[in-house]
Amino acid sequence: MRNMVDQAERILRTDHLAAALQGDADEFSELTEPYRRELRVHCYRILGSLMEAEDMVQETFLRAWKRLATYHGRSTFRAWLYKIATNACLDWLDRVRSRRYLPADISPASDPETDLVPPSPEVRWLEPCPDKWLIDQAAANPEAHYSTTESISLAFLTALQTLPPRQRAVLILCDVLEWSAQETADLLGLTVSSVSSALHRARITLAKSYQGRKTKRTTFQKTDELKRKLLNGYVHAWQAADVDELVALLKQDATFSMPPSPAWYLGRAAIRQFTRATVFANDGIFPGKARGRWKLYPVQANRQPAAAIYVRGVTDEYRPAGIHVLTIEGSHLSQIIGFMDPALPIHFGLPAVIEG
């Protein structure tokens, strides 16, 4: 499969590289745009943030444009862009705190009788990724360490965040993208033995926080019918402000979190109490009108069922509030992560305002 990709790339390079080297920005765009989606996903895996991933792809193309004369064809153009993108991400992580979290990573389960814990500016949160970024790889090697679906799941990305940045990059390149140790060493400017050592340490660390085989079996191999049923039920429960309907969808030990608040809730009883007192409660703006406060639109995020959530304002317009990502185990929801960032639905291609 890689040979076919490399051959197609050589044709593309032949058509556009010479003109780009003469300063033709349009030809450079033709040369680089086919790689945008996969580079965004690569940067997202390393960084855990779709917004930072967008920025790093732009940085990658800027660096590539400035350094185009240094590309001599010793590697594929794709590999050259991956080298630039990976190093741009690592440079970024050298300047900022390198790990992103979900609420359950940093605190015990919250008491639903206490006030919601406010966001902490000291914590950087993992973000969801729209499926439209992803490229289907039906012909991927079935013996690969991680399937395409598994390697973009929130569970896998959360575990990746436990790795130091360079170990994270090595594991993604070798075990997700299936680059050889030599290719990875060339990309990162390391020796093959250094790559092998980093990969070994990364696998040991990852195994402590991520049970891939179990997750793949219980979370990903779900019928479309079951996913649709649970997602539609979730959407209806929120729009109807129906606590009982929501709770009926949950496993007994389900979890519910809403980053950037570090609070999270464990079990049906706690989730029932929290949602009844907060998101489904009368808020004083529309007394008696909890029903209809929320409007949800089914989407797909990280190869998982998800919903973009909008909240009604004083003018009866609905404004974006975030993206909820659902994890399924058995026939129920085991995890709800409500990423409450108004910018997220826009990145999923949804409007900024919806009329009531």
N, C-alpha and C positions, 0 to 999 in steps of 0.2 A: 504493500500500500504506500509506504514511504517513497519507494522508487517512482511510483506514478506521480506523487505530489512533486517530487524533485524534478521530474521531466517537464511537467506543466509549468513549474516555476522557471525553468531555464528558458522556455519559450517566452514567458512573460517578461523576463529580464532582458532578453534579446530585443524585444519590441520597445522597451521603455527606458532602459538604463542609460544608453548612450545619450538620449535627449535630456534626461535628468541631469547627467553629468555636465551638460552644457548650460545648466541653470534653468531648465524648463520645469517650473513648479507643477504645472498640470500633469506632465509626464511622471513626475515624482509621485504625485497623488495616485495616478493609475498604478504605479508600481507598488505602493504601500497599502492602499485601501483594502485589497483582498485579505489582508492579515489582521485588520482591525478587530474583528470579533474575537478571534482566538487569542490575540494579545491582551484584550480586555479581560478575558476569563483567566488567563495566566496571571496577570497582575492582581486580579481579584483574589485568586487563591493565595497569593503571597501576602496580600495586605488585609484581606477581610473586609474591604470597603469598596463598594461599587463607585463611589464618587472619587476616591483616591485612585482607583483603577483607571477611570476616565482620564484623570489628570496625568497619570503615568504613561498612558498610551500617547497622549499629546506630547509629553516630554520625550518619549521614544522617537516619534516622528521628527520632532525638532532636532534632536541629537543626530538622527540618521541623515537628515538634510544637510546639517553642518559638516558631517563627517563622510559624506557620500564618496568623496575622492579616495578615502582610505579603504573602501571595499574593493578587494582585488579578486573576488571569486574563489577564494580558497575554501569557503564554506558556502552553503546555499544562502540565498538572500534571506530566506525565512529564518535560518539559524542565526544569521547576523542580527536581524531584528530582535530575536529572542534574547540574544546576548545583551543588546542595548536595553531592552525592557527589564530584564532581570536585574541588571546593575542599577538601573534607575530606581527600581523598587528597593533594592538594598541600600542605596544612598539615602533614600527617603526614610527608611527604617533606622538608619544610623542617626538621623536628626530628631526623630520623635520616639515616643514610647512604642516599642515594637509589637506589643500584644493587644489584641482586642478581645473583649469578654462578652458573655451573656450573663444575666443576673445570677443564675444558679452557680456560676463559677466563683463568685466572690462573697457570697453571704448565705446564711441558712435561710430556710423558708420563712416567709413573713407571717405575722399574726394578722388575720383579716380584721380584727377588732381595732387595730391601731391605724393611724393616719398613713396614707400612701407616702413612702419615702421619696423625697424630691430628687431630681437628677443630680449627679455629681460631676462637676467639670473635670475631675481628676481621672475619670474612667473613659476609655475609648471603647465603643460598642461595635460588635460585629454587625454587618448590614446584609440584607438579603439581595439576591441577584435575580433579575428577570430572566426567564427562560429564553426570551428572544435573543439574548446574548449568545446562547449556547449553539453549538454545531452538532448535529446528529452524527454519531460515529458507529453506525450499525455494524460496520465491518471491523470494528476494533478487535484486537486479540483477546479471545475469551480467557486466556491464561494471564492476562494483565493483572497486576496487583489490585487495582481498583477500577471498577467499571466507570463509564462516563457519568452515569447517574450518581453512583456512590461518591465519586471524587468532587462533586459539587454540593453535596448535602450539607446541611447546617451541622450535623453531628461530626462529619469529617473535618469541616473547616474549623470548628471549635477545637478539635484535637490538634489540628495543624498549628493553631495559635500557641500551643504549649512549647513549640520548638523554637530554638534560636533562629533568627532570620536565615542564615546561610544553610543550616540544616534543613530548614523549611524549603528553601529553593532547591537543594539537592534532591530531597525526597519527591518534590513535584516533578522535577525534570526526569528523574529515573523511574519512579514508580507510577506516576500518572501519565506523563507524556512518553514514557518508554524510551528515553534517550539512553545511550550506552554510557558507561562510566567515562570512556575516552571523550565522547561528545560533551558530556557535562563538564569534565575537567577543562576542555578547550574553552567552553563558554565562560566558566567562572575564573579562568586563569589559575587553576589548581593542578596538582598532580593527580593521577588516577588513584594512587593509594590514599590521598587525602579525601577524595570523593568517596571512595569505598568506606573509609573510616567514618565520615560524616553520615553516610547513608545508614550504616550499621547502628550508630548511636540514635539517629532519628527514628528508625524502626522500633528500637527498644522503647524509647520514650513514648512514641505514638501508641504502642500496644498497651501501655498502662492506662490510657484514657479513652481508647477507641476499640470496640469489639466489632470489627468490620463484618465478619461473616454473619454474626447475629443480626446486626443492623440491616444488612442487605436482605436477609431472609424475611424479617418481620416488617420492615418499613417500606421497601421499594417494590417488592413483587406483589402489587395490589392491582386488582382489576379496575379498569376505568369506571365501571359502574359503581363500585364501592366508593371510589374517590369522589365521584359526582354526588352520590347520595349524601356523604358526610359533609362535603363542602356546601351543597345546597341547604342542608339542614343548619349548618353554621351561619350562613348568610341570613336565612329566615329568622333564626333565633335572635340575632343582633338587631335586625330591622324591626322585629316585633317586640324587642326588649323582653324576651321570654326566658327567664332564668331557668325554669324547669326544662325547657326544650334544649337549652345549651348544655345543662348538666347531664341530660340523658345521652348526649353524644360522647361523654368523657369516660375514660377508664377510671377505675376507683382511685388509682394513684397518679392521675394526670397532673401536669404542671401548667401554670399560666403565668406569663411574665409580660411586662410592657416597657422594655428599655426605650428611653434612657433612665427610667426609674429603676433603681437596683432591687426593688421589691419583687418577690415572686411567691406564688402560692401553690401549695401541694395538696392534692386530693379534692374530691368532689365537694366536700363540705366547706372547705376553705374558699374554693373558687365560687361556690354558690353565695357565700356570705359577702365576699369582696365585690362581686359583680352586682349583687342586689343593692349594696350600699353606695356604689359609685357609678359605673358606666350605664346601669339600667335604672338608676334612681332619678326622681324628679330633681332638677337642678336649680329651680327657682326662676329660670329664664322662661321655660315653658311648663308651668305647673301641670301635672297630670298628663304630660305628653312625652314620656320616655319612649313610647312607641313612635317610630319615625324620626328619632333623633339621629340615628345612624343610617347610612346608605352604603352598601357593600357591593363590590364588583369582583366576581371570581377571576383570578389570574393564576399564573404558575410562577413559582419562585424556587430556585435551587432544586428543580425537578420534584417539587412537593406542591400539593394543593395549597392555595393561598387566596387571600382576598384583599383588595385595596379598600380602605375604609375612609369614608367621608363623614363629617359631622355638620349638622345644620347650625347656621348662625342666626343672628337676630333678624336678618333680612330674608330668612327662609331659603337662602342659597346654601348649598352644601360645599364645604371646603375640604381639601384633602387632609387627612390626619395621619395616615401611615399605611403599612402593609402587615397583615397578619399571616404568618406561615404556620401550617398545621402538619403535625406528624401523626401518622396512623400506625397503630399496632392492633392486630386482630381485626375487630370490626368497630373499633372506637378510636377516638382521638387520645393520644398519650401526651401530647405537648402542643401548647399554643404559645407562640411568641408574637406579641403585638409590637412590631417595630414602629414606635410612634414618632415619626418624622414626616412632617407635611411635604417635604421635597420628594419622598420616595415614590408616590403614585405617578408623579410627573415623569420620573425615570422609567416607569413601566408603561409609558405611552398614554396615560390617561389625562383628562382635562384638569385644569386648575380650579374650575368652578362648574358646579352642576346646579341647574335651576331646580327649585323645590317643586 
